[in-house]
């Protein structure tokens, strides 16, 4: 029985798939793995794959923005999360984006991050695996052809950028590790472990103001900052909190109806976090942060929630390491660290006090500036 609010579709047979493949992603074995492991499975499932190999940054973005998508039944991304970020934003730049984002998308993990693939593997009830096991599980999900909705989060920055994000927004320790460990990409998932240990040695604090709209807040009702609490692939739908189609000009992007412009104060029924020094702020909309990091066990593909984690100043290096080790099993909230806060929200705003630290969206670097989503 599907969860409420989810509807499922089936890919047609025979099925025409456009596979967007980044040969440089992760350890650099994507093309070899596609031919050896994935293609035989697709052939047996009557899925005809046309492989498009990306040769530069934004190549996939341009391809899906300009491509006649009617010739494909599904778009398959074989890479890390970064290439899917390009694809989603390329689709959202099309004049016919509303139809384009209903095209089923599939992720086949071959990067070093692979968070969405790990999340989908988790939702499918499979054991937590990585590398070839995760790739085969995801290829099997594609062969079965069942697709459903996935939330997108709309992000806007002070400099006027508008981005659509399927996985996460981060600032501080986790984002710094993500970007700084990029040079160890050939190590696969171990790059994050190495990066974490290096950054622990020089633990930094980040000053800024964090505000959010709690997921269960009634409009107009101010809420206190909550205590730490445990939280108990397919086409995309409109971001939660956007208005119904037809309420705007054809082809215009959805309005962020939960947000006021960044230069105005947040609405009164939002919560403003009192402290302004953080180790990290991380908003994640799927369960996994990496193939062996279960950050938001309560998250689902289409729950209309942003799972907001923030770690305040004062935490020791030992506790921070404990939190990351516990995250492998999704038990970090059971460490009972008083500095770690988790709250499901529908919208958030982060205003850094200085331009220190990188911000990341779906694992890709972003200049440090005020942002809301």
MOVENLIN-V985582 format. One record per run of one state. SS is the DSSP state (H for helix, E for strand, C for the rest). FROM is the first residue (numbers start at 0). TO is the last residue. Records with the same first field share a line. If there is no record, write none. Layout:
SS = FROM-TO ; FROM-TO
//
This chain:
C = 0-7 ; 10-13 ; 21-28 ; 44-45 ; 53-57 ; 66-67 ; 71-72 ; 79-79 ; 92-95 ; 100-102 ; 109-113 ; 123-129 ; 144-144 ; 147-148 ; 150-151 ; 157-160 ; 165-166 ; 187-188 ; 201-204 ; 214-234 ; 236-269 ; 272-275 ; 284-286 ; 290-291 ; 294-304 ; 312-315 ; 327-330 ; 335-338 ; 352-357 ; 361-362 ; 366-369 ; 372-372
E = 8-9 ; 14-20 ; 46-52 ; 73-78 ; 103-108 ; 145-146 ; 149-149 ; 152-156 ; 161-164 ; 167-171 ; 205-213 ; 235-235 ; 270-271 ; 276-283 ; 287-289 ; 292-293 ; 305-311 ; 339-351 ; 358-360 ; 363-365 ; 370-371
H = 29-43 ; 58-65 ; 68-70 ; 80-91 ; 96-99 ; 114-122 ; 130-143 ; 172-186 ; 189-200 ; 316-326 ; 331-334
//
